[in-house]
Amino acid sequence: MPDSAPSAEREIAAGPPEVTEIVPHREAAEAYITRICFKIGPPQLVGLELEWLVHDRRQPAIQLSPARLAAALGPWCPPALRDPPTTTTVATMPNGSAVTVEPGGQVEISTRPAASLAECLADAAADARLLDARLAGAGLASLGAGSDPHRSSTRLLDVPRYASMEAYFDRRSPSGRTMMCSTAAVQPCLDAGRAAGADSFVDRWRTLHAIGPALVAMFANSPVLAGQRTGWKSTRQRAWLDIDPSRTSPPPQDADPRASYARYALDAPLLCIRRDDGPWPIPTGVTFAEWIDGAVTPPPTYDDLAYHLTTLFPPVRASGHFEVRYLDAQPGDGWIAPTAVVWALTATTAARDRAAAAVEPVADRWVDAAREGLADPVLAGAARELAEIALDGLAGQPTHIAGRVEDFAERYTLRGRCPADDWETS
């Protein structure tokens, strides 16, 4: 979701530093993070990022080449796929979505910020149909699943950022490569919220984290990776849980999310340091705060700090707005249901209060949610309550949106099932 926070009630500092300016000390860095990661105002806009795994229609286990994927995307080919890669502006689709490609060749569309849930879903659906048609014409197909059931984790894009990420994560486990190359997600994006009172950013931030485990279980859709059942309903979430916790775990849920997020960001190790030529160095264990203090030279600029923030992958990322990053990709247009549910559970104070009460017993059970899905009875009970709250919150939306959530709940949630359970018979 591009930067587009509401203008009213926004907290604005005296003036932003120039991107080339050196970050002088930790306090200045914290102030910068607070300003750019939490853009305060009445919540009005909603966006959506949709990722798909892409396969050959006839031979889904073969690896695609960058050239074939670039040709398939045609006018929407992103800069990273061009030969050589460029930094030109990403082309937008007819309904405003930007197209990007993830390290393993997953294709992503990011909608423009919309003034309503219905408008956001309509834009995403229209562009998704166009993308599917374009891929089909090239003998390719998109797959809505949280992990790649056909292929091993192989990086398709040879760019410095992804090479550095791969090397960094390889120091810990193979899960980093799985995350980069073999997973896909549904990522709703919501405005942060007001400074205080009704619709405060604090309330919305806490709600998005609290409902996370129950929604991971509810929409789990990745029990197979590279032809093998993993024993997890969300193999995608398992991968996230196994890579660097300093940049993938939830930040501490303190009284002031801005302060805790700033500390979280500055205490995360550097994933890489960008260079104009050659590979990007990966300092071992050096945090951004230590870089400010002189552990690495030259000293960091505010542009370096902004880039560092893009290398953090918590369940909810503060990027001015809030990116919800914990939902598995869904089959077909099944992404409509989780997007509508997240929006409805955060849209009003009443919904947030009810949701917080419903998930209190499971608010920190990320591992159980990923492994068991709704086979866990306590998670199943929380998910049923969330479905009911979401349907109440969607009462004023177009009937087809609430209908998609109701259909999903009747097929899965109310029966103690999640989409991963369909794979048992596939």
Helices and strands as residue ranges (DSSP letters): H 26-37, E 46-56, H 66-73, G 74-76, G 79-81, E 98-101, E 107-110, H 117-137, E 140-143, H 160-170, H 175-182, E 185-190, H 201-210, H 212-218, E 224-225, E 228-229, H 235-242, H 245-248, H 257-266, H 288-292, H 302-309, E 316-318, E 322-324, E 327-328, H 336-346, H 349-359, G 360-362, H 366-372, G 373-375, H 377-393, H 399-411, G 413-415, G 419-425
